[in-house]
């Protein structure tokens, strides 16, 4: 594993508050935005959920999942597996008052659980900073020439976690 690339992946997504969680059901693929309770440098994450949600049923059948992150200039996907965690002390530690929107009873709500995401592999595209300037230049040059921009102008990396 290339530690520098792994850290770059974390650097790309560390400021995200939400991610799209993709799970698999008997009906197909299901995606939804999720609040990130905690994201670790190794791309492990905790997400908040309701024990009565459809995603809990899906995870019990198939724990494989994908997290996707997107901003104006940064994109990432991380594949891994989910487990359901009902550790009240951990929920207490990670609790954010904004989550009262979904859990009006607060952190003591008996239906709150965490989804522990264990990452296997990730990919990211970072068009920020100098890489973004290079890509914009490459794209403009290609547009004028009627060609496609060279994709190496943006940073794309695949990381085994």
N, C-alpha and C positions, 0 to 999 in steps of 0.2 A: 504494500500500500504506500502510495506517495503522500507523506504527511503534509507536504506543502499544498498539494491539490485538495486534500481533505480540508485543510484550514481555509483555502480559498472558497470552497463550497460553503462552509459555515459563514465566512465573511460575506458572501453574496446574500444569504438569507437571514442572518442573525437579527436584523431589525424588523423582520416581518412579525405582525401580530396575528395574522391569519394565514392559513394555507388551504388549498383544496385537498380534501381527502377523497381518494378513489378506492372503493371497495368492490367486491365481487359478490353478486347474489345469484340465485337460481334464475333470475330474470335477466341477468346481464351485468353490465358495469353501472355503478352508481357513484356520482360525485356530488360533494357538497362542501361549502366553506366551513372551516372549523377554527375556533379560537385556539391559539397555541398557549398552553399553560407554561411550558418550559421547553427550550431547545438546547441540546448539549452540543459541544464541539464535534463529537463523533456522529452528529446528525440524528441521535436518538431524540425523541420528543415525547411530551405528554400533552394530550388534548383532552378537553373537558367534554363530557357527554352525559346524557340521561340514560339510566339503565333500561328504560322502557322504549328506547329508540330502535328504529329499524336497523341502524348500523350495528348495534350490539348483536342482533340476530344474524346479520351477514358475517360478522367477525367470528361468531361461534361456528359457523359453517365453513368459512374460509378466511383464515387470518392474514392472508397476503393482501398488501395494500400499497398505495402510491400516494405520496404527498407532492403537490405541485405548488410552486411559488412563482409569482409574476409581479413585476413592477414595470415602469416605463422602459427601463434599460437592463433589468436583471431577470433571469428566468432560471428555474431549477426544477428538477424532478428527483425524487428519492424513493426507491422501492424498499420494502421491508415487510415486517410482520407486526401485527397488533395483538396485544393482550389487554384484557379488561382488569383494571386495578381498583379496588374499593378501599384502599388504605386511607382511613379518616385523617390520620396525622399528616400524610402527604397532601391530601386535599386541603387541609387547614393551612399548610405551608404555602401552597401554590395559589390559594384563593385570591381573586381580584374582585373588588366591589362591583365592577361593571358587569360581572356575570349574574348579578341579581336580576338582570333582564330576563334570563332564561330560568333562573332558580330563585324566585321571590322569597323563599324561606331561608335563603343564604347558604352558607357553607355546611350547615347541619342538615340540609335537605337529604333524606334517605335515598333519593333517586340519583344523586350525583355520583359519578364514577369518572375515572381517568382512563384514557386509552394510552397505553404505553407502546410507542412506536420504536421498534428496533430496526435500524437501517442496515441494508445489505449493500446497496449500490446507488450512486447518485451521478447526475449530469448537471452541468450548469453552463449558462451562456451569460457572460458579463460584458455589456456594451457601455459600461460606465467609464469615466475618466478618459485616459489616453486611448484605451481600446475603443471606446465609443467614437472618439474623434477620428480614429483610423477607419472605423467602419463607415461612418458618414461620408468621409472623403472617398473611400472605395466605392460606396454605393452611388454617389454623385458622378464619379468618373465612369462607372459602368453604365449608368443611365444615359449619359451623353453619348457614349459609344454604342448604345443599344445592346449591351451585354448584361450578364448577371454579375453581381459583385462577388469577389473572392471571399469565401466564408472564413478563411483564416484571419481576416481582419478583426473578427470578434473572438473573444476568448471562449472556447468550448473545451470542457474537460469532462472526462468520465472517471469516476472514482469508485473503487471497491472499498467499502467501509467495514 
